[in-house]
Amino acid sequence: MDKDKKNYEVNTAPSTSSYVGVSEAMPQKVPLGKQILYHLWDADQQLKSPQERALVRKLDFGILICSTLRWSMKYIDQSNLTNAYVSGMKEDLNIEVNEYTYMLMCYTIAFAIMQIPSNMIALKVSSRICLVVCEFGWTAFTFAQAAAQNSTHMYAFRFMIGIFEFGFSPIIIFLLGCWYTKTELAKRIAIWHITGFFGQATSGFLQAGIYSSLNGHLGLAGWRWMYIICGCMSVPVAGSVWFLLPDYPHNTKAWYLTEDDKRIALERAAKQGKAEVTGVMDLKLVKRMFGSWRWWVLVLMYIFYGNSCQANNYFAIYLKAEGYSVTQRNVIPACANIVSMVTDFAWGFMSDLTQNRAWWITGPLLFTTVIGSSTLTAWPAADAARVAAFFFVSRGYVTAVTWTWANEINVGNAQERALTISSMNGIFYATNSFLPILIFPQTEGPKFLKGFPSILAFALLAIILVFLADYLHKRQLKQEVEAALASPPSEATDRDVSNEG
């Protein structure tokens, strides 16, 4: 008791330094209402020092603003192809048979090829510089799509956009994992991720508005104006990445982070057991990654989960086939994306609140994607039932929880964590580059006899792999605790250092 009292007096005594470490923070007396708000946002908020809370606010300001703006722009562009296709591009460019699917494939192939190299580059070079270069390249080819004259032009432009968009998601996921703790991470990734749905929804509303107001203006079709406007929107986003995005806690030079902020960030990372980013990538790392269950199970799980989320890509095409107007084809899927925003954040929020990842992946998949894809597989006669099924599958996105879990499972080695995340994304996109051609050929639309049953199977396989990953992770943690208890302190420390190598 005397020792605790002494520590408390030291921690609360006046000091010439404003820095208060994470481990030094004492529970603070705050009003009940504020305690509830703290618990709802970050469960340990009342345990943080004022300095640590200030750091988290700065991170929310810096990382979240630029990453959400960029992510929403990515999905505006990604949805633009679908919206342009159903808003006149098909007829203007004489797109036939499966050429629309090939356009999707060109983007996906380029995006997949560059996923693993992206984090390798970011570990060696400033992630901020890497992303700014990519942003300006993406902007140039967004403008270029407005001038496309045939399908071949669109193949080339979509491929180049995929090249320049390669690094954003794996770098941001890894960067968020470097700065935020277990009680903070999932909801931040969810906030970032749901802005993609906002982008998709915005694309639908923008295309509807542009088609009605600018179609034919200056001799340009409405879908071409969409690409011009989006290119203009992306320029300030690139500026926000340059001015707001920090690098890693050990080397950031962000203007809004003080030296005390950096020390607190490093202490927070150490307290969470996060290994420091060294950038060392050698044969030892390769053996560690491929010799563990973590890479294999997480990558397979994400492949099946990611491919279970394809139904929404064909919602607008279904509406066109059923005779819905151009405005309805854009607005109704946009509303489904708004539903995705709400539910994706809800799953991430609840996984942080309960500190359980596995159940907040399997539960939503089982009660949304499985039900919705089962309905689309059965293909009921009523149009309302099919539309409801599309809205059901739109609630099945658990990407934020999945990426958070991958960050936590690979906490012991920063390089393994970075490469595992980029492998999950890259190999998923590699499979997604050819699967739509096999299971969603345009000649079988809108019923897609192979597509919707495949989505159902993918969701069920993902659920099985989540349970497997949960079992293996708990076994791994138990083995680490037993090994630590069985070893003398010096040996345990040596083993921890070895594990981080």
N, C-alpha and C positions, 0 to 999 in steps of 0.2 A: 504493500500500500504506500509506504514512504517513497519507494522507488518510483511508483506511478505518479505520486504527487510531485516529486522532483522533476520528472520528465514533463509534466503538464506545465510547471512553472517555467521551465526552460522554453517550451514551445510558445507560451503566451507572453513571455517577457519582451519588452521593446528591443528592437534590433535595428542596426543600420541597414540591414538587407531586407528587402521586401519579400524575399523568397521563402516560401513555406513548402517543404517537401510533401509528397503524397503521403508518406508514412507518418508524417508529423501531424496530419489533419485530425482534429478532434470533432466528435459529434457536436453539432451546434443546436442551440435552442431556437426553433423557428415556429411560427404560428401553425396551427393544425391545417389550415387551408393550403399554406405553402408546402407543408409536408406531403399532402396528397398530390399536389402538382409535381413536386420533386419525384415522388415515387412513380407517378404515371410516366414521366419523361425518362429519367434515369433513376433506377431503383436505389442507387447509392449516392444520390445528389447531396443529401443532407450531411453525408460523411466527408465531403470534399472541402478542402480549404477554399476561401474566396479566390485565391490565385489559380487554383486548379479549375474552378468553375469559369473563371475569366478565360483561361486557355481554351476550354471546350467551346465557349462562345465564339472565340476568334477562329477556331477551326471550322465551326459551323458556318461562319461568315465567309471564310476563305475557300476551303475545299468544296463545301456544298454548293455555293453560288455558281462557281465556274463549272463544276462537274455537272450540275443539273441543267444549266443552260446548254452545255455542249451535248449532253445526252438527249435532251428534248429535240435539239436540231438534228441529231443523227436519225431519230425516229420520224421526224417530219419528212426528211429525205427518203427514208426507207419506205414510208407509207405513200410518198408522192408517186412512186411508180404504180402502185395499185390504183390510186385515185386518178392519176393521169390516164391509165389504161381504160378505166370505165368512164372517162370524161372526154373522150375524143381522140386520144393518142392511138388507140387501136386502129381507127379508121384512117387517121392522117398518115401513119407510117406503114399502113397495110400489113399489120402484124397478123400472122397466120399460125394456125395449129398451136404448137408448144413454144413459140418464140418468146412469149411473155415469161414462161418458166425458165427459159434459157437466160433471159435478162437477170432474173433473180439468182440463177446459178452463177453467172459471171461475177456478180458482187460477192456471193458467198464463198466461192473458191478463193478469190483474192484475199478476202477477210480471214479465211481459215489458214491460208499459207503463212500469213504474217503474225499469227497469234503468239506462238512460242518465241519467235525472234523479238517480238515487241518487248517483253519483260526482260529478255537478255540485254537488249539495248538500253532499256531504262535503268537496269542495275549498274550499267557502266557509264551512261551519259545522264545528264539532267533530265528527269522526267518532264519537267516543264518545257524545256527547249524541244524535246521530242514531240510533245503534243501540239505545240504551237506550229511547228513545221507541218505536221499532219493536217492541222486545221486549215491552213492556207491552201494546201494542196486540195483538200476536200472542197473548199469554196470555189476554186477555179473550175473543177469538173462538175460542180452543181450548175454553174452558169452554162457550161458547155452543153448540158442536156437540153437546154432550151433551144439549141440550134440543131438538134438531131434531125436528120432527114430520112433515116431508115433504121431498121433493126440492128444492122451492123454497127452503126454509130453508137447506139444505146448499149450494145455489148461492150464496146471499148470504154465508154464513159463509166458504165457501172463497175467494170473491172478496176478502173483507176480509183474510183471512189472507195471501193473495198480495200485497195492498197493503202490509201491515206487514212482510212478509218481504223486500220488494223489494231492500233495500240491502246485506244482509249479505254475500253472496258477492262482488260486485264490490269492495266497500269493503275486505274482508279481503284479497282477492287483491292489490289495489293496496297496502295497508298492509304486507303481508309483503314485497312487492317493494321498498318504501322502506327497510326495516330490514335485510334479509338480503342476503348476497353470492351470487355465482354458485355457489360451492361449497357453500352452505348452503340455498339457496332451495327446490329441488325436493323434497327430503326433508321440509322443514317444510310445504310445501303438501300433500305426500302425507299427512303425519300428520294435518293438519287435514282433508283431504278424506276419508280413510278412516273418520273418525269418523261420517261420514254413513252408511256401510255398517253401522257399529256401531249407529247409531240404527235403521236398517231392521231389523237382526237383533234388536235389543232389542225393537222394536215387535212382532215376531212372537212372541218368547218371552213378552213381557208380555201380549199379547192371549190367548195360549194359557193362561197362568196365571190371568188375570183371568176368562176365560170359564169355567174349571173351578171357580174359587173364589168369584167374586162375581156370576155370572150369576143374575139374579133377586133379589139382595139389595136390600132396601128398595124392591122393586118396579121396579128398574132393570135393563135388559139389560146383559150384559157389555161390549158395545161402547161403551155410554154411560159406564160406569165407566172405560174406557180414556181417554176424553177428559178426565174429571174428574181422574184421577191425573196425566195429562200436563200439565194446566194448573197443578197444584200443583208439579210438577217444574220448570216454566219460571220461576217467581218467583225462586228463588235464582240462576238463570242470568243473569237481568237484572242482579242485584246484582254478579255477577262481572265483567260488561262494564263497569259503572260504575267499579269499584275497580281493575281490572287492565289494561284496554285503553289503551295509549298512543295519542296522536295521531301526528303526523309528527315526524321527527327535529328539525326546526327549531323546532317550537312545542309539543312535548310537555310536560305538567306532571305526568306519572306520578310518584307518590310514591316509587317504588323506583329511579328513575333519577337519578343525580347530574349535576352540570354536566360533570364529566369524561366520564361516559357519553355525554352528548349530543354533546360535541366529538368523541369517538371515532366515534360513529354518523355524524356529518356527514363526517368524514374518510373513513370506509369508503365512504360513498355517492359521494364525489368520486373516490375511487380506482377505483370501478367505472364511472365515467363517467355516473352518474345525475344528471340535472338536478334542481335544487331545485324543490319544489312552490311555485308562485307563486299559483295560483288564477286566473290570467289566462285567460279564455276569450273569444276575439274572432274576427273574420273570418280573421285570419292563421292561427289554429289550425285553423279549418275547412278552409282551403285546403291547409294542410300535411297534414292527416289524409286528406282525400278525394283529394288529388293524389298520394298515395303508394300503392305496391302493398301496403304493410303492412296497412292497414285492410281492403282488399278481400279479399286472400288469406286473412288470418287469420280474418276473420268467416265467409267461405264454408267454410273448413276446419272451423271449430268447429260450424257448422250441420250439416254432413254427419256429423262425428264424433259430436256430441251425439245426433242422431237415430238413430245406429246402436246406441245403448245402451238401446233401449226394451224389449227382449225380457223383461227381468226383471220389468217391470211386470205381465206376464201369466202369470208362473209360477204364482202361487197360483190364478188363474182356471183354468189348465190342470189343476192338481191337483184342483180342485173338480169339473171336468167328468169327470175320470177316476175319481171316487168316493173320493178320499182323505178321511180324517176331518178335522174342524175343526182338531185339534191338528197333524196332518201338513201341512195347508194353510198353517199359520203357521210351523211349525218348519223344514220343508225349505227354503223360500225364505230363511229366516233363516240357514241354513247356507251357502247360496249367497252371501249377503252377507258372511259371514265370509271366504269364499274371495276375494271382491272386495277386502276389506281387506288381505289378505296380498299379493295380486298388485299392487294399486295402489301400495302402499308400495314393493314390490320394483322396479317400473318407475321410480319417482321416485328411489329410492336409487341404482340403477344409472346413471341419467342424470346424477346428481351425480358419481358415482365416475368415470365415463368422460368427463364433460363433453361428452356428445353427446345432443342432444334428439331430433333427427329419427328416428334409428334406434330409439329407445325409445318412439316413437309408432307407427311403421309396423310394427315387429316384432310387438308384442303384438296389434295390430289384425289383422294377417295370420294369425297362428297361433292366435287365440282367437275373435274376433268373426266373421271370415270363415268359419272352419271350423264354428263353432256355428250360425251363421245358415244356412249351406249345408245342414247336417243338418236343421234345422227346416223349411227350404224343401222338402227331399226328403220329409220327414215319414215316417220309417221306421215299420214296423209295430210294432216292439218299444217298449214304454213305457220301458224302461231307456235306450234310445238317445236318446229325446226328453228325458228327465230329464238325461242326461249332456250333451246339447247346451245345455240351459239353464245348466248349470254351466260349460260352455265359454264362453258369451258373458258370464258373470259375471266372467270373468278379463280382459275386454277394456277395462277402464277405464284410460285414460291421461290423465285430466283434469289431474292434478297436473303432469305433464310439459308438457302443452299450455299451461297458464296460466303456468308458469315461462318457457317459451319466448317467450310473448307479452310478458312483462315485460322479457325481455332484448332482444328485437328492437326494442322501443320505448323503449330506455333513454335516448335523447337528449332527450326532452321529457316531463316528468311528466304534464302535462295530456293530451297525446296518448295516453300510456300508460293513464291512467285511463279515458278515453273509449273507447279501443279495447277494453279488457277488458270494460267494461260493455256495449259494442255487441255483442261476441261472445256474451255471456250473454243479453242482451236479445233480439237478433234470433233466436238459437237458440230461446229460449222462445216467441217469437212464432210461429215455424213449428211448434213442438211443441204449440201450443195448438189447431191444427186438423188436423195430420197424423194423430193417432191416430183421429180420426173417419173419415178417408178410408181409412186402411190397416189399422186395428184395430177395425172395427165389431164390437160384441158379438154381432151376429147371425151372424158368421163364425167365432166362437170354437169350440173352442180352436185350430183349425188355422190360421186367419188367412192365407188364400191370398195376400193382397196384402201383409200385414205383414212376414213373415219374408223374402220376396224383396227387399222395399224396404230392410230393414236391411242385407242383403248388399250391395246397390248403394251405399247411403250409406257403408259402410265402405270400399269400393273407391275411391269418389270422394274420401273424406278422405285416403286414402293417396297418391293422385295429387297432391292439393293440398299435402300435407306435403313431398313432393319438390320441388314448385314453390317453396314458401316457403323451403326450405333453399337452393335454387339462387339465388334472388333475394337472400336475406340475405347469402350468401357473396359475391355480386357487389357488393352494397352496401358491405360491409366492405372489399373490395379497392379499390373506387373511392375510399372515404374515405382509405385509407392512401396511395394514389397522389396524391390531391389534397393531402394534408398534406405529402408529400415534395416536391411540385412548388412549394409556396408558401413564401414567407419566413415565419419564426416569427410575426411580427406579423399577417400576413394569415391564417395558420392559426388564430390565437387569435380574430380577429374572426369568422371563419367558424364556429368552434365556438360562440361566443356567439350568432350569428345562428341556428344550428341549434336552440339551446335555446329560442328565442323562440316 
